[in-house]
Amino acid sequence: MLLLDLPDFPRYRLRMQPESKSPDADKASAAGSGPASSHGPSLMHVWDTFQTWWHTEASGTVDQAAVIAKRRAECALTARYLLMVSMSAGIAILGLLLSSPAVVIGAMLLSPLMDPIMGVGFSLAIGDYKWLRQSAKSLAIGTGFAIMFCAVVVFMSPLQNVTSEIAARTRPNLFDLLVAIFSAIAGAYAMIRGREGTIVGVAIATALMPPLAVVGFGLATFNWTVFSGALLLFVTNLTAIALTATAMARAYGFSSSLSERGSQLQSVGMVVALVVLAVPLGLSLQTIAWETQAQRVIRDEISTVFEGKAEDVDPKVEFSTGAVQVSATVYTNELFDRAEVEGNAARQLESRLGRPVSVTILQIQSADAREAELAQLGESRQREAESLETAGVIAERLALLAGVPTDQVTVDRDNRRAMVRARPLDGANLAAYAELERRIDATEPAWDIRFEPPPLALPSIGFQEVTTDVGVSDTMTSEGRKALALVEWAQRRKGLPILLSGPTEAVEDVRKALADDGVAASTETSGSGYGTVRVEWDMEQ
C-alpha cells in the first residue's frame, strides 16, 4: 500500500499492483504494465483520488442554496442599484476626462455591474432561466443607463479631449480577455466560498464601468473608433466573467436542471463564444506588438542615418491604414541636410517595416541647447541663493525688532512673504508697530512683510464741525483718519473682532468707512449726533 500525501487532501490509499514472486512474473509485469506501474500509482488512480477529495473537501462543503439565494438577491433591479450605477458612471467619466487613475479606480470599486453578470453565469450553470432573465434585465438597464448618463455629462462638459485614460480603453486585446478570465475565477471562487473581500481586487482588475464611460464619451463626441473599441472591451469583460462564473459553478457541482446533452451543448457554446472573442483580440494584440516593435525600429534607423552623432531621438509615430507617419525631433552635435536624412530614413524604414513611411525630422544642435540649459540652470541657482540669503536677512531683522527668536519668524520664499508675531515692547503702541512694519517693507519692496502686534488698546476716532458753502457738517479730524487707518491695519493683522461705541451718527460713519475697506465691526450707540468714537477689541465674540 502507498499513501499519496497532497496539500489539504485526506490521506487516500492507492492500491498498487502486487509485487512479482518470480523472475518470470517480473518480466511479464514489466512487459505488460510499462514504466508507469513500476514507479508509482497510475494517472487514473491520481485522478480518482483528486475527484474524491474535490467532492468531499471542496464542492461538498459549499452551501449551494445559500450561495444561490445571495446571488439572486444581488441581481434585483432596485433604486439602490440604479443609484450606484449612476454614481459610479459619473465618477468614472470625470476621472477619464481629468485623466486621473485614482478617480477611475474609485468608480471601479463602486460599480454594482459585477452582481448581475455573475447572476447570468450562475443562472446558466443551474439552468434557471427566470433568474437569467432577471439578471440580463438588470444588466441591460444598468449598462444603458450608465452609457447615457456618461454621454450627457460629456455633452455638457467643456473638456472633450481623448485623454490617455480614455485611449487606454479603446484597443482591447487578448491579454484583456485573459485578465477578465483570471479575475472571474477569483470572483466566482470568492462568492462560492464566502470570501467577499476578494471582490474588491476583482472589481479593479476587470474594470467594468470605465469602458462603459468611454462608450458614453464616444457616443457624445460621435467618435465611433473610441465607441466601438470601448464597447468591445466591455463585451469582452462581460462575456469572460459570465462564462467563467458558469464554469466555476458547474465545477463546484451546483445542481442543474439541464440534461446531459444540454450541458454538453452549453459547454460547446461557451468554448465557441470565447474563441470568437479571442480571434479579434488576438489580432489586436498582434497589431499592438508589431507597432511596438516598429517604434523601436524607427528610433534605431533614425539614429543610424545621423551616423552616430544623434544624442537623442524623440519620434512621434502615427499608424494608419496607409503610410506610417513619423515626426521625429533629433538632438545632434552636427546639423545634416534635412532632405537627405529624411529620404534615407524613409527608404530604410520602408525596407524594414514593409509599409510606406513618411518621415519629418526636426534637428536641434544639442551643444547650443546644452549651453542654454546650463545658463538657465545657473541663473535659477543664483536666484535661489539670493532668495535664500534675502529670506535669512529679513528673518533676522524681524526677529530682532519683534523681540523673538529667528525660528518664530515665518518665511515663505516661494510667495516672498514674511510674518512675525511681536512681543510687547516697553512704551510701544500700535502706531509704533505699524511704523516698524512700514520701514522694513520699504526696504524690501519685492516682499510682503507682516508684523503682527500684541493686542494693545485701539485709538479713538474724533470728529469736528466743518463750515462749508452748503452749511455746517461733521467729519473726521485728521487725527481721526489716521486712527481709522491704524484700526484697519491692526484688525487685519490680528484678525480679532472690534467694537465701536459712541454717538449714533458718528458710530455709523466709522462703521461704513471700515466696511468699505473690508473690515466688519459691531456697534454700541449712546445718544445721537457726533462725537468721539471709542474703538475696542471685542473679546466677548
Secondary structure, 3 states (H helix, E strand, C coil): CEEECCCCCCCEEECCCCCCCCHHHHHHHHHHHHHHHHHCCCHHHHHHHHHHHHHHHHHHHCCHHHHHHHHHHHCCCCHHHHHHHHHHHHHHHHHHHCCCHHHHHHHHHHCCCHHHHHHHHHHHHHCCHHHHHHHHHHHHHHHHHHHHHHHHHHHHCCCCCCCHHHHCCCCCCHHHHHHHHHHHHHHHHHHHHCCHHHHHHHHHHHCCHHHHHHHHHHHHHCCHHHHHHHHHHHHHHHHHHHHHHHHHHHHCCCCCCCCHHHHHHHHHHHHHHHHHHHHHHHHHHHHHHHHHHHHHHHHHHHHHHCCCCEEEEEEEEECCCCCEEEEEEEEECCCCCHHHHHHHHHHHHHHHHCCCEEEEEEEEEHHHHHHHHHHHHHHHHHHHHHHHHHHHHHHHHHHHHHCCCHHHCEEECCCCEEEEECCCCCCCCHHHHHHHHHHHHHHCCCCEEEEECCCCCCCCECEEEEEECCEEEEEECHHHHHHHHHHHHHHHHHCCCEEEEECHHHHHHHHHHHHHCCCCCEEEECCCCCCCEEEEECCCC
